[in-house]
Amino acid sequence: MHEPYDFGIILRDLRKSKGYTQKRLADMLGLSVTAVSKYEINQSSPPLETLRAISNIFNVSIDELLGTEQRGKLSTTGLSEEQTDIVRKLIASFRNNSSKNKKLSPESCQLLGEIVEELSK
């Protein structure tokens, strides 16, 4: 187990959980592999803009990256990219549904149907 504030380990764990290589993450961030490697071994710290980009790539808050906020995580391990995309869309739909009642929006119902169809293949 790692210390909750160890940015390098948190970044490495997030990267590996997505199956990304350091090169792939570096390419996504427009950085060198050396920069990503230095972040992961805590030899250097990313600037705020890079932290923002990392948080967007992994769909976590900057607080989570820095280890100051622990939120429940939704693992998509073992799902295909298509299945993961459907789950992400469903989460976004739930977040966007500002209705006070607990009914599902038509979009959420459609996405749930897609999930059932995809997972039953």
TIVO-2410 file (N, C-alpha, C; in nm, 3 decimals):
# residues 121
REC num residu      c1      c2      c3 atome chaine
REC   1      M   0.085  -0.119   0.000     N      A
REC   1      M   0.000   0.000   0.000    CA      A
REC   1      M   0.089   0.124   0.000     C      A
REC   2      H   0.044   0.227  -0.068     N      A
REC   2      H   0.124   0.349  -0.078    CA      A
REC   2      H   0.063   0.460   0.006     C      A
REC   3      E   0.145   0.558   0.031     N      A
REC   3      E   0.098   0.675   0.104    CA      A
REC   3      E  -0.005   0.747   0.018     C      A
REC   4      P  -0.111   0.799   0.075     N      A
REC   4      P  -0.217   0.860  -0.005    CA      A
REC   4      P  -0.172   0.985  -0.080     C      A
REC   5      Y  -0.062   1.046  -0.039     N      A
REC   5      Y  -0.019   1.169  -0.104    CA      A
REC   5      Y   0.092   1.146  -0.205     C      A
REC   6      D   0.123   1.023  -0.237     N      A
REC   6      D   0.232   0.992  -0.329    CA      A
REC   6      D   0.185   1.006  -0.473     C      A
REC   7      F   0.199   1.126  -0.529     N      A
REC   7      F   0.151   1.153  -0.664    CA      A
REC   7      F   0.207   1.055  -0.765     C      A
REC   8      G   0.334   1.024  -0.758     N      A
REC   8      G   0.395   0.934  -0.856    CA      A
REC   8      G   0.329   0.798  -0.860     C      A
REC   9      I   0.302   0.742  -0.745     N      A
REC   9      I   0.238   0.611  -0.738    CA      A
REC   9      I   0.093   0.620  -0.784     C      A
REC  10      I   0.026   0.726  -0.745     N      A
REC  10      I  -0.113   0.745  -0.789    CA      A
REC  10      I  -0.118   0.754  -0.941     C      A
REC  11      L  -0.029   0.832  -1.001     N      A
REC  11      L  -0.024   0.845  -1.147    CA      A
REC  11      L   0.006   0.711  -1.212     C      A
REC  12      R   0.106   0.641  -1.162     N      A
REC  12      R   0.142   0.511  -1.219    CA      A
REC  12      R   0.026   0.413  -1.210     C      A
REC  13      D  -0.041   0.408  -1.095     N      A
REC  13      D  -0.154   0.317  -1.078    CA      A
REC  13      D  -0.269   0.351  -1.173     C      A
REC  14      L  -0.297   0.480  -1.190     N      A
REC  14      L  -0.401   0.521  -1.284    CA      A
REC  14      L  -0.363   0.482  -1.427     C      A
REC  15      R  -0.239   0.507  -1.462     N      A
REC  15      R  -0.192   0.475  -1.597    CA      A
REC  15      R  -0.204   0.325  -1.624     C      A
REC  16      K  -0.157   0.246  -1.530     N      A
REC  16      K  -0.161   0.101  -1.548    CA      A
REC  16      K  -0.304   0.048  -1.548     C      A
REC  17      S  -0.392   0.110  -1.469     N      A
REC  17      S  -0.531   0.063  -1.464    CA      A
REC  17      S  -0.599   0.079  -1.599     C      A
REC  18      K  -0.553   0.173  -1.679     N      A
REC  18      K  -0.608   0.193  -1.813    CA      A
REC  18      K  -0.531   0.115  -1.919     C      A
REC  19      G  -0.422   0.050  -1.878     N      A
REC  19      G  -0.341  -0.025  -1.973    CA      A
REC  19      G  -0.254   0.064  -2.060     C      A
REC  20      Y  -0.231   0.186  -2.017     N      A
REC  20      Y  -0.149   0.279  -2.093    CA      A
REC  20      Y   0.000   0.259  -2.062     C      A
REC  21      T   0.081   0.270  -2.163     N      A
REC  21      T   0.225   0.275  -2.143    CA      A
REC  21      T   0.263   0.418  -2.109     C      A
REC  22      Q   0.384   0.436  -2.059     N      A
REC  22      Q   0.431   0.573  -2.034    CA      A
REC  22      Q   0.434   0.650  -2.166     C      A
REC  23      K   0.469   0.584  -2.274     N      A
REC  23      K   0.473   0.651  -2.405    CA      A
REC  23      K   0.335   0.698  -2.446     C      A
REC  24      R   0.235   0.611  -2.430     N      A
REC  24      R   0.099   0.651  -2.470    CA      A
REC  24      R   0.052   0.771  -2.388     C      A
REC  25      L   0.075   0.767  -2.256     N      A
REC  25      L   0.035   0.879  -2.173    CA      A
REC  25      L   0.111   1.005  -2.212     C      A
REC  26      A   0.241   0.990  -2.237     N      A
REC  26      A   0.322   1.105  -2.278    CA      A
REC  26      A   0.267   1.166  -2.407     C      A
REC  27      D   0.232   1.080  -2.502     N      A
REC  27      D   0.176   1.129  -2.629    CA      A
REC  27      D   0.044   1.202  -2.605     C      A
REC  28      M  -0.040   1.148  -2.518     N      A
REC  28      M  -0.169   1.211  -2.489    CA      A
REC  28      M  -0.151   1.348  -2.426     C      A
REC  29      L  -0.044   1.362  -2.348     N      A
REC  29      L  -0.017   1.487  -2.277    CA      A
REC  29      L   0.071   1.582  -2.358     C      A
REC  30      G   0.127   1.534  -2.469     N      A
REC  30      G   0.219   1.615  -2.547    CA      A
REC  30      G   0.352   1.635  -2.476     C      A
REC  31      L   0.393   1.532  -2.401     N      A
REC  31      L   0.517   1.537  -2.325    CA      A
REC  31      L   0.611   1.426  -2.369     C      A
REC  32      S   0.731   1.428  -2.314     N      A
REC  32      S   0.825   1.319  -2.339    CA      A
REC  32      S   0.800   1.205  -2.241     C      A
REC  33      V   0.845   1.086  -2.278     N      A
REC  33      V   0.836   0.972  -2.187    CA      A
REC  33      V   0.917   1.000  -2.062     C      A
REC  34      T   1.027   1.071  -2.077     N      A
REC  34      T   1.112   1.106  -1.963    CA      A
REC  34      T   1.035   1.189  -1.862     C      A
REC  35      A   0.954   1.284  -1.910     N      A
REC  35      A   0.875   1.368  -1.818    CA      A
REC  35      A   0.777   1.283  -1.739     C      A
REC  36      V   0.705   1.193  -1.807     N      A
REC  36      V   0.609   1.106  -1.738    CA      A
REC  36      V   0.683   1.018  -1.638     C      A
REC  37      S   0.795   0.964  -1.677     N      A
REC  37      S   0.874   0.879  -1.587    CA      A
REC  37      S   0.916   0.957  -1.463     C      A
REC  38      K   0.960   1.080  -1.481     N      A
REC  38      K   1.001   1.162  -1.367    CA      A
REC  38      K   0.884   1.192  -1.274     C      A
REC  39      Y   0.764   1.212  -1.331     N      A
REC  39      Y   0.646   1.233  -1.247    CA      A
REC  39      Y   0.619   1.108  -1.163     C      A
REC  40      E   0.631   0.992  -1.227     N      A
REC  40      E   0.598   0.867  -1.158    CA      A
REC  40      E   0.698   0.830  -1.048     C      A
REC  41      I   0.820   0.877  -1.059     N      A
REC  41      I   0.917   0.848  -0.953    CA      A
REC  41      I   0.938   0.970  -0.863     C      A
REC  42      N   0.848   1.066  -0.877     N      A
REC  42      N   0.851   1.188  -0.794    CA      A
REC  42      N   0.982   1.264  -0.804     C      A
REC  43      Q   1.042   1.257  -0.922     N      A
REC  43      Q   1.164   1.333  -0.944    CA      A
REC  43      Q   1.132   1.475  -0.989     C      A
REC  44      S   1.012   1.493  -1.043     N      A
REC  44      S   0.965   1.627  -1.076    CA      A
REC  44      S   0.813   1.628  -1.063     C      A
REC  45      S   0.759   1.748  -1.054     N      A
REC  45      S   0.614   1.764  -1.040    CA      A
REC  45      S   0.558   1.834  -1.162     C      A
REC  46      P   0.442   1.790  -1.209     N      A
REC  46      P   0.384   1.853  -1.328    CA      A
REC  46      P   0.326   1.990  -1.296     C      A
REC  47      P   0.328   2.081  -1.394     N      A
REC  47      P   0.262   2.211  -1.374    CA      A
REC  47      P   0.111   2.191  -1.371     C      A
REC  48      L   0.042   2.294  -1.327     N      A
REC  48      L  -0.103   2.288  -1.311    CA      A
REC  48      L  -0.174   2.245  -1.440     C      A
REC  49      E  -0.135   2.298  -1.553     N      A
REC  49      E  -0.201   2.262  -1.679    CA      A
REC  49      E  -0.187   2.113  -1.708     C      A
REC  50      T  -0.073   2.056  -1.676     N      A
REC  50      T  -0.053   1.913  -1.697    CA      A
REC  50      T  -0.137   1.833  -1.598     C      A
REC  51      L  -0.146   1.881  -1.474     N      A
REC  51      L  -0.234   1.815  -1.376    CA      A
REC  51      L  -0.378   1.815  -1.426     C      A
REC  52      R  -0.421   1.926  -1.482     N      A
REC  52      R  -0.557   1.933  -1.537    CA      A
REC  52      R  -0.576   1.831  -1.649     C      A
REC  53      A  -0.478   1.822  -1.737     N      A
REC  53      A  -0.487   1.728  -1.848    CA      A
REC  53      A  -0.490   1.583  -1.797     C      A
REC  54      I  -0.407   1.553  -1.698     N      A
REC  54      I  -0.405   1.418  -1.640    CA      A
REC  54      I  -0.539   1.387  -1.575     C      A
REC  55      S  -0.594   1.484  -1.502     N      A
REC  55      S  -0.723   1.460  -1.435    CA      A
REC  55      S  -0.833   1.434  -1.538     C      A
REC  56      N  -0.827   1.503  -1.652     N      A
REC  56      N  -0.926   1.480  -1.758    CA      A
REC  56      N  -0.909   1.343  -1.822     C      A
REC  57      I  -0.786   1.303  -1.847     N      A
REC  57      I  -0.760   1.173  -1.910    CA      A
REC  57      I  -0.812   1.059  -1.824     C      A
REC  58      F  -0.791   1.070  -1.693     N      A
REC  58      F  -0.828   0.961  -1.603    CA      A
REC  58      F  -0.961   0.984  -1.531     C      A
REC  59      N  -1.027   1.094  -1.564     N      A
REC  59      N  -1.158   1.126  -1.505    CA      A
REC  59      N  -1.153   1.125  -1.353     C      A
REC  60      V  -1.052   1.192  -1.298     N      A
REC  60      V  -1.039   1.208  -1.153    CA      A
REC  60      V  -1.014   1.355  -1.124     C      A
REC  61      S  -1.039   1.396  -1.002     N      A
REC  61      S  -1.012   1.535  -0.965    CA      A
REC  61      S  -0.863   1.553  -0.940     C      A
REC  62      I  -0.821   1.677  -0.944     N      A
REC  62      I  -0.682   1.707  -0.910    CA      A
REC  62      I  -0.655   1.668  -0.765     C      A
REC  63      D  -0.755   1.687  -0.678     N      A
REC  63      D  -0.739   1.644  -0.539    CA      A
REC  63      D  -0.711   1.495  -0.530     C      A
REC  64      E  -0.780   1.416  -0.612     N      A
REC  64      E  -0.754   1.272  -0.611    CA      A
REC  64      E  -0.612   1.243  -0.659     C      A
REC  65      L  -0.568   1.315  -0.763     N      A
REC  65      L  -0.431   1.296  -0.812    CA      A
REC  65      L  -0.328   1.325  -0.705     C      A
REC  66      L  -0.357   1.427  -0.625     N      A
REC  66      L  -0.262   1.467  -0.521    CA      A
REC  66      L  -0.282   1.388  -0.392     C      A
REC  67      G  -0.385   1.302  -0.390     N      A
REC  67      G  -0.407   1.217  -0.275    CA      A
REC  67      G  -0.479   1.284  -0.161     C      A
REC  68      T  -0.540   1.400  -0.186     N      A
REC  68      T  -0.608   1.471  -0.078    CA      A
REC  68      T  -0.757   1.442  -0.075     C      A
REC  69      E  -0.808   1.371  -0.175     N      A
REC  69      E  -0.949   1.335  -0.179    CA      A
REC  69      E  -0.961   1.190  -0.223     C      A
REC  70      Q  -1.032   1.113  -0.147     N      A
REC  70      Q  -1.056   0.974  -0.184    CA      A
REC  70      Q  -1.203   0.959  -0.221     C      A
REC  71      R  -1.230   0.931  -0.346     N      A
REC  71      R  -1.367   0.909  -0.390    CA      A
REC  71      R  -1.382   0.764  -0.429     C      A
REC  72      G  -1.506   0.721  -0.428     N      A
REC  72      G  -1.533   0.587  -0.478    CA      A
REC  72      G  -1.492   0.579  -0.623     C      A
REC  73      K  -1.437   0.469  -0.663     N      A
REC  73      K  -1.392   0.455  -0.800    CA      A
REC  73      K  -1.479   0.353  -0.871     C      A
REC  74      L  -1.503   0.379  -0.995     N      A
REC  74      L  -1.576   0.287  -1.080    CA      A
REC  74      L  -1.475   0.222  -1.172     C      A
REC  75      S  -1.453   0.095  -1.155     N      A
REC  75      S  -1.355   0.025  -1.236    CA      A
REC  75      S  -1.419  -0.025  -1.365     C      A
REC  76      T  -1.350  -0.002  -1.474     N      A
REC  76      T  -1.395  -0.054  -1.602    CA      A
REC  76      T  -1.301  -0.163  -1.651     C      A
REC  77      T  -1.223  -0.217  -1.559     N      A
REC  77      T  -1.130  -0.324  -1.592    CA      A
REC  77      T  -1.207  -0.442  -1.649     C      A
REC  78      G  -1.159  -0.493  -1.760     N      A
REC  78      G  -1.222  -0.608  -1.823    CA      A
REC  78      G  -1.330  -0.572  -1.924     C      A
REC  79      L  -1.366  -0.445  -1.931     N      A
REC  79      L  -1.465  -0.402  -2.029    CA      A
REC  79      L  -1.395  -0.358  -2.157     C      A
REC  80      S  -1.464  -0.376  -2.268     N      A
REC  80      S  -1.410  -0.328  -2.395    CA      A
REC  80      S  -1.417  -0.176  -2.397     C      A
REC  81      E  -1.352  -0.116  -2.493     N      A
REC  81      E  -1.358   0.030  -2.508    CA      A
REC  81      E  -1.502   0.074  -2.534     C      A
REC  82      E  -1.576  -0.004  -2.613     N      A
REC  82      E  -1.715   0.030  -2.643    CA      A
REC  82      E  -1.799   0.024  -2.516     C      A
REC  83      Q  -1.779  -0.081  -2.434     N      A
REC  83      Q  -1.853  -0.094  -2.309    CA      A
REC  83      Q  -1.818   0.019  -2.213     C      A
REC  84      T  -1.690   0.051  -2.204     N      A
REC  84      T  -1.646   0.160  -2.118    CA      A
REC  84      T  -1.707   0.292  -2.161     C      A
REC  85      D  -1.714   0.314  -2.293     N      A
REC  85      D  -1.774   0.437  -2.345    CA      A
REC  85      D  -1.921   0.447  -2.307     C      A
REC  86      I  -1.993   0.335  -2.315     N      A
REC  86      I  -2.135   0.336  -2.278    CA      A
REC  86      I  -2.151   0.369  -2.130     C      A
REC  87      V  -2.068   0.310  -2.046     N      A
REC  87      V  -2.076   0.337  -1.901    CA      A
REC  87      V  -2.047   0.484  -1.874     C      A
REC  88      R  -1.946   0.540  -1.940     N      A
REC  88      R  -1.914   0.682  -1.921    CA      A
REC  88      R  -2.030   0.772  -1.964     C      A
REC  89      K  -2.093   0.738  -2.075     N      A
REC  89      K  -2.208   0.816  -2.122    CA      A
REC  89      K  -2.322   0.808  -2.021     C      A
REC  90      L  -2.344   0.690  -1.965     N      A
REC  90      L  -2.451   0.674  -1.867    CA      A
REC  90      L  -2.422   0.759  -1.743     C      A
REC  91      I  -2.299   0.757  -1.696     N      A
REC  91      I  -2.262   0.839  -1.579    CA      A
REC  91      I  -2.286   0.986  -1.610     C      A
REC  92      A  -2.243   1.030  -1.728     N      A
REC  92      A  -2.264   1.170  -1.766    CA      A
REC  92      A  -2.413   1.203  -1.773     C      A
REC  93      S  -2.492   1.108  -1.823     N      A
REC  93      S  -2.636   1.130  -1.830    CA      A
REC  93      S  -2.696   1.144  -1.691     C      A
REC  94      F  -2.655   1.059  -1.598     N      A
REC  94      F  -2.704   1.070  -1.460    CA      A
REC  94      F  -2.665   1.205  -1.399     C      A
REC  95      R  -2.542   1.248  -1.426     N      A
REC  95      R  -2.496   1.375  -1.370    CA      A
REC  95      R  -2.573   1.493  -1.430     C      A
REC  96      N  -2.607   1.483  -1.557     N      A
REC  96      N  -2.675   1.593  -1.626    CA      A
REC  96      N  -2.824   1.597  -1.596     C      A
REC  97      N  -2.879   1.489  -1.545     N      A
REC  97      N  -3.022   1.484  -1.515    CA      A
REC  97      N  -3.046   1.557  -1.384     C      A
REC  98      S  -3.083   1.682  -1.396     N      A
REC  98      S  -3.099   1.766  -1.276    CA      A
REC  98      S  -3.239   1.755  -1.217     C      A
REC  99      S  -3.318   1.664  -1.270     N      A
REC  99      S  -3.454   1.648  -1.221    CA      A
REC  99      S  -3.455   1.608  -1.074     C      A
REC 100      K  -3.545   1.667  -0.999     N      A
REC 100      K  -3.556   1.636  -0.856    CA      A
REC 100      K  -3.615   1.497  -0.834     C      A
REC 101      N  -3.699   1.452  -0.928     N      A
REC 101      N  -3.756   1.319  -0.910    CA      A
REC 101      N  -3.652   1.214  -0.947     C      A
REC 102      K  -3.675   1.096  -0.907     N      A
REC 102      K  -3.576   0.989  -0.924    CA      A
REC 102      K  -3.597   0.910  -1.053     C      A
REC 103      K  -3.678   0.962  -1.145     N      A
REC 103      K  -3.702   0.892  -1.270    CA      A
REC 103      K  -3.581   0.906  -1.362     C      A
REC 104      L  -3.560   0.803  -1.441     N      A
REC 104      L  -3.452   0.806  -1.539    CA      A
REC 104      L  -3.494   0.889  -1.660     C      A
REC 105      S  -3.399   0.963  -1.715     N      A
REC 105      S  -3.427   1.037  -1.836    CA      A
REC 105      S  -3.436   0.938  -1.953     C      A
REC 106      P  -3.497   0.978  -2.062     N      A
REC 106      P  -3.502   0.889  -2.180    CA      A
REC 106      P  -3.361   0.849  -2.226     C      A
REC 107      E  -3.267   0.944  -2.216     N      A
REC 107      E  -3.129   0.913  -2.256    CA      A
REC 107      E  -3.069   0.806  -2.165     C      A
REC 108      S  -3.093   0.816  -2.034     N      A
REC 108      S  -3.041   0.716  -1.940    CA      A
REC 108      S  -3.101   0.579  -1.969     C      A
REC 109      C  -3.231   0.576  -1.998     N      A
REC 109      C  -3.298   0.449  -2.031    CA      A
REC 109      C  -3.237   0.387  -2.156     C      A
REC 110      Q  -3.213   0.470  -2.256     N      A
REC 110      Q  -3.153   0.420  -2.380    CA      A
REC 110      Q  -3.014   0.364  -2.353     C      A
REC 111      L  -2.934   0.436  -2.274     N      A
REC 111      L  -2.799   0.390  -2.243    CA      A
REC 111      L  -2.801   0.261  -2.161     C      A
REC 112      L  -2.894   0.249  -2.069     N      A
REC 112      L  -2.907   0.125  -1.993    CA      A
REC 112      L  -2.939   0.008  -2.087     C      A
REC 113      G  -3.024   0.033  -2.184     N      A
REC 113      G  -3.054  -0.069  -2.284    CA      A
REC 113      G  -2.930  -0.109  -2.363     C      A
REC 114      E  -2.848  -0.010  -2.399     N      A
REC 114      E  -2.724  -0.039  -2.471    CA      A
REC 114      E  -2.629  -0.122  -2.385     C      A
REC 115      I  -2.625  -0.091  -2.257     N      A
REC 115      I  -2.538  -0.168  -2.166    CA      A
REC 115      I  -2.583  -0.313  -2.162     C      A
REC 116      V  -2.712  -0.333  -2.141     N      A
REC 116      V  -2.765  -0.470  -2.135    CA      A
REC 116      V  -2.734  -0.544  -2.264     C      A
REC 117      E  -2.758  -0.478  -2.378     N      A
REC 117      E  -2.732  -0.542  -2.507    CA      A
REC 117      E  -2.583  -0.574  -2.523     C      A
REC 118      E  -2.497  -0.481  -2.489     N      A
REC 118      E  -2.353  -0.499  -2.506    CA      A
REC 118      E  -2.299  -0.608  -2.414     C      A
REC 119      L  -2.343  -0.608  -2.291     N      A
REC 119      L  -2.291  -0.704  -2.194    CA      A
REC 119      L  -2.348  -0.845  -2.214     C      A
REC 120      S  -2.456  -0.856  -2.291     N      A
REC 120      S  -2.513  -0.988  -2.315    CA      A
REC 120      S  -2.460  -1.053  -2.443     C      A
REC 121      K  -2.367  -0.989  -2.507     N      A
REC 121      K  -2.308  -1.044  -2.631    CA      A
REC 121      K  -2.220  -1.163  -2.599     C      A
***
